[in-house]
Amino acid sequence: MKTLLKILSYLALAGTIVPSIMVFMEKMDIDTNKNIMTVSMVLWFITAPFWVNKKAEETIL
């Protein structure tokens, strides 16, 4: 499960970077960019908290 969350998180992170580069290169329009980045942002904020900094939390407990 943790591996799946990491994969989804990294794909979401790529979904916030790649579309901007494609708009800069004029391969994608701005409206598509906004939609992809919004979905990617939501996916990142849903998946990342479950695995980022888990070692620090586990050692305290």
N, C-alpha and C positions, 0 to 999 in steps of 0.2 A: 504494500500500500504506500509506504514511504517513497519507494522508487517511482511509482506512478505519479505521486504528487510532485516530485522533483522534475520529472519529465514534462508534466503539464506546466509547471512554473517556468521552466526554461523556454518552452514554446511560447508561453505568454510574454515573456521578456523579449523574445525575438519578434513577437508580434507588435511590440511597441517601438522597435528600432528599424526593422526592415521596411515597413511601409513608408516611413519618413524618408528613407534613402531613395525609395522608388519614386516618391513625389518629387524629390530633388532632381532625379534623373528624367523626370517627365514620363514615367512609365505607368503612373497611376494618378487618378484625379483626387482632389482633396477630400471629397465627400466619402469616397471609399476608404481613404486613409483614416478619417475620423471614426468611421464605423469599426474598422479593424482594431484601431488603437483603444477604443472604448471597451470592446469585448475583451481584448487582451489585458487591459488594466483591471477589469473586474475579475477575470480569471486569476491574475497574479495575486490580488488581494485575498482571494478565497483560498488559494492553494499554498502560498508561501508561508503563512504563519504556522502551519502544521509541521514544518521541518526546519525552518531557519532558527538557529540558536537553540536547538533542542539539547545539545550536550550541556550547555551552561545550566539549563533548567533541571536536567536530570541529576547533575552532580550536587545541586543544592538540596534536593529531596533525598 
